[in-house]
Amino acid sequence: MNKKVVEKKVDSTQTDIAIVGGGMAGASLALLLSHHCPDLSVSLLERHSLPDSAATLKLPSFDTRATAIAAGSLQIFDELGLWKSLREHAAPISRVQVSDRGHSLGASLHAERESAACFDGMLGAVIENAALGPLLYRALENTSVRVLAPAEVTAVAMNAEGAQLLWRAGSDETDELKTLQARLLVVADGVNSPLCQRLGVATEEVDYHQQALVTTVGLQSDHGGVAFERFTDSGPMALLPLPRREGIHRAALVWTCEQDDWERLAALPEKEFIRHLQQTFGWRAGRIVRAGQVQGYPLKLSLAREQVRRGLVLVGNCAHFLHPVAGQGFNLTLRDCDGLARAIGRAMAAQAPEFGQSGPGELDLLETYWRERQHDQQLTIGFSDRIPPLFASRSLLLGGLRQAGLLGLALAPALRTGFARQAAGLAL
Ligand SMILES: Cc1cc2nc3c(=O)[nH]c(=O)nc-3n(C[C@H](O)[C@H](O)[C@H](O)COP(=O)(O)OP(=O)(O)OC[C@H]3O[C@@H](n4cnc5c(N)ncnc54)[C@H](O)[C@@H]3O)c2cc1C
């Protein structure tokens, strides 16, 4: 791993905006800020080093998972000029099929019928995180964003001018500590954020006592761009289309399991795992012929009690960490980041009074951003939090409710379109 600090553009101890954490949230926000507020200086500090070529990024965000990117998020990437390169690595979602194991009733959303919820003729697209990371970091190379990596922020102190950060180039205690003064500090350091704890930002948590089992599977036949959401007795499963690789039809599996089931499943040899998966998922995607290495992610809902203060904003997992079953976490974050960059750009362009002495760190400006984002956050967080218990339950009443919900979706075009637009992040 390359230990030299990758530092581009000006070397300075001051910046307008410092983003701590270069995962999906931080890297996306840096791109959006450089697009909407090109006159501001932005520094992105990431604890891990970046390789000389962004091809093998080893950041937690860009691991073996895949991300379902909704139509609204594709639109945002398109505005950044990234749609063409994203398209090369992504599999389009042309249909979403929702079904409940043990019941014949299901619902589907078709791109051709839900054009109001589509971008470029698709309901969304699925990209492997390992492909998304290099794409974002390559795009950052063409901006004036100052990328500092490895750069671990070890302390922050809020002051009259914004925030002062202490950081060092690496995790070695003997590395020299440096300071950076920012008018706005954006914390994007992920779930269980130590920086938030140090700043006294409390979180509310609901532990689902479950794991998301994640792996890539090989299919005998083409998935045809179908994203499957399947609700089973052992928890909800999503099987998302991936681009073909070396002639193999592939899909990304996210299977929500109880802790005991996860341990048992993760220990199975590939053949046994496939047999069990096929039995539970059924044959809607045809025969499953391969399964990659299985990874587990503990599931909880974690919400920061405050997201803005003067000189401070939280984005990404440290602001809200959601159940992944509905594929909403990153999509919501991207809309937050887009909203924040636009709010700052708007205030700058209008020389608005709220863009006063503290510039991007001005409290009125940050509260305006927060008010504009609250409705979407409440809807999306509520949606992601209510679905898992409903669909994980074996209770007759909840089973009846979910069948009624699927029936509504299957029969009512207006409801279906509303659902599709909400899931696509276009319903606002
Ligand atoms: C199984 C699973 C499947 C998912 N699928 C989807 C999906 O299909 N669609 C969707 O929209 N969302 C999905 N999500 C959600 C999505 O993964 C998150 O929204 C995303 O990971 C947010 O990343 P982040 O940048 O906030 O945090 P992280 O990925 O944790 O990044 C934080 C970064 O901060 C750095 N850092 C930490 N501390 C410091 C420090 N002190 N100094 C400097 N750097 C620091 C870390 O090294 C890291 O790179 C899924 C999540 C899970 C768990």
Ligand as a Chemical Component Dictionary entry (heavy atoms), coordinates in Angstrom:
data_LIG
# 
_chem_comp.id                   LIG 
_chem_comp.type                 NON-POLYMER 
_chem_comp.pdbx_formal_charge   0 
_chem_comp.three_letter_code    LIG 
# 
loop_
_chem_comp_atom.comp_id 
_chem_comp_atom.atom_id 
_chem_comp_atom.alt_atom_id 
_chem_comp_atom.type_symbol 
_chem_comp_atom.charge 
_chem_comp_atom.model_Cartn_x 
_chem_comp_atom.model_Cartn_y 
_chem_comp_atom.model_Cartn_z 
_chem_comp_atom.pdbx_ordinal 
LIG C1  C1  C 0 -25.173 -4.906 2.667  1  
LIG C2  C2  C 0 -25.446 -3.486 2.210  2  
LIG C3  C3  C 0 -26.001 -3.265 0.960  3  
LIG C4  C4  C 0 -26.308 -1.964 0.542  4  
LIG N1  N1  N 0 -26.900 -1.783 -0.674 5  
LIG C5  C5  C 0 -27.299 -0.538 -1.021 6  
LIG C6  C6  C 0 -27.990 -0.325 -2.267 7  
LIG O1  O1  O 0 -28.207 -1.248 -3.054 8  
LIG N2  N2  N 0 -28.390 0.945  -2.571 9  
LIG C7  C7  C 0 -28.155 2.003  -1.718 10 
LIG O2  O2  O 0 -28.574 3.122  -2.020 11 
LIG N3  N3  N 0 -27.454 1.823  -0.564 12 
LIG C8  C8  C 0 -27.041 0.597  -0.200 13 
LIG N4  N4  N 0 -26.333 0.434  0.973  14 
LIG C9  C9  C 0 -25.947 1.624  1.767  15 
LIG C10 C10 C 0 -24.571 2.180  1.346  16 
LIG O3  O3  O 0 -23.608 1.163  1.378  17 
LIG C11 C11 C 0 -24.143 3.328  2.258  18 
LIG O4  O4  O 0 -25.037 4.379  2.050  19 
LIG C12 C12 C 0 -22.721 3.799  1.956  20 
LIG O5  O5  O 0 -21.840 2.801  2.294  21 
LIG C13 C13 C 0 -22.413 5.087  2.727  22 
LIG O6  O6  O 0 -21.049 5.201  2.899  23 
LIG P1  P1  P 0 -20.327 6.324  3.784  24 
LIG O7  O7  O 0 -19.390 7.002  2.856  25 
LIG O8  O8  O 0 -21.297 7.136  4.547  26 
LIG O9  O9  O 0 -19.551 5.464  4.900  27 
LIG P2  P2  P 0 -18.300 4.488  4.762  28 
LIG O10 O10 O 0 -18.431 3.615  3.597  29 
LIG O11 O11 O 0 -18.142 3.816  6.091  30 
LIG O12 O12 O 0 -17.077 5.479  4.514  31 
LIG C14 C14 C 0 -16.503 6.230  5.551  32 
LIG C15 C15 C 0 -15.066 6.588  5.145  33 
LIG O13 O13 O 0 -14.519 7.444  6.133  34 
LIG C16 C16 C 0 -13.174 7.065  6.369  35 
LIG N5  N5  N 0 -12.828 7.517  7.730  36 
LIG C17 C17 C 0 -13.354 7.083  8.911  37 
LIG N6  N6  N 0 -12.827 7.762  9.937  38 
LIG C18 C18 C 0 -11.935 8.643  9.414  39 
LIG C19 C19 C 0 -11.049 9.622  9.990  40 
LIG N7  N7  N 0 -10.989 9.828  11.304 41 
LIG N8  N8  N 0 -10.266 10.345 9.159  42 
LIG C20 C20 C 0 -10.320 10.159 7.802  43 
LIG N9  N9  N 0 -11.140 9.247  7.221  44 
LIG C21 C21 C 0 -11.940 8.507  8.016  45 
LIG C22 C22 C 0 -13.178 5.540  6.228  46 
LIG O14 O14 O 0 -11.899 5.028  5.952  47 
LIG C23 C23 C 0 -14.142 5.364  5.048  48 
LIG O15 O15 O 0 -13.484 5.360  3.811  49 
LIG C24 C24 C 0 -26.037 -0.865 1.411  50 
LIG C25 C25 C 0 -25.446 -1.092 2.666  51 
LIG C26 C26 C 0 -25.169 -2.383 3.086  52 
LIG C27 C27 C 0 -24.577 -2.601 4.457  53 
# 
loop_
_chem_comp_bond.comp_id 
_chem_comp_bond.atom_id_1 
_chem_comp_bond.atom_id_2 
_chem_comp_bond.value_order 
_chem_comp_bond.pdbx_ordinal 
LIG C1  C2  SING 1  
LIG C2  C3  SING 2  
LIG C2  C26 DOUB 3  
LIG C3  C4  DOUB 4  
LIG C4  N1  SING 5  
LIG C4  C24 SING 6  
LIG N1  C5  DOUB 7  
LIG C5  C6  SING 8  
LIG C5  C8  SING 9  
LIG C6  O1  DOUB 10 
LIG C6  N2  SING 11 
LIG N2  C7  SING 12 
LIG C7  O2  DOUB 13 
LIG C7  N3  SING 14 
LIG N3  C8  DOUB 15 
LIG C8  N4  SING 16 
LIG N4  C9  SING 17 
LIG N4  C24 SING 18 
LIG C9  C10 SING 19 
LIG C10 O3  SING 20 
LIG C10 C11 SING 21 
LIG C11 O4  SING 22 
LIG C11 C12 SING 23 
LIG C12 O5  SING 24 
LIG C12 C13 SING 25 
LIG C13 O6  SING 26 
LIG O6  P1  SING 27 
LIG P1  O7  DOUB 28 
LIG P1  O8  SING 29 
LIG P1  O9  SING 30 
LIG O9  P2  SING 31 
LIG P2  O10 DOUB 32 
LIG P2  O11 SING 33 
LIG P2  O12 SING 34 
LIG O12 C14 SING 35 
LIG C14 C15 SING 36 
LIG C15 O13 SING 37 
LIG C15 C23 SING 38 
LIG O13 C16 SING 39 
LIG C16 N5  SING 40 
LIG C16 C22 SING 41 
LIG N5  C17 SING 42 
LIG N5  C21 SING 43 
LIG C17 N6  DOUB 44 
LIG N6  C18 SING 45 
LIG C18 C19 SING 46 
LIG C18 C21 DOUB 47 
LIG C19 N7  SING 48 
LIG C19 N8  DOUB 49 
LIG N8  C20 SING 50 
LIG C20 N9  DOUB 51 
LIG N9  C21 SING 52 
LIG C22 O14 SING 53 
LIG C22 C23 SING 54 
LIG C23 O15 SING 55 
LIG C24 C25 DOUB 56 
LIG C25 C26 SING 57 
LIG C26 C27 SING 58 
# 
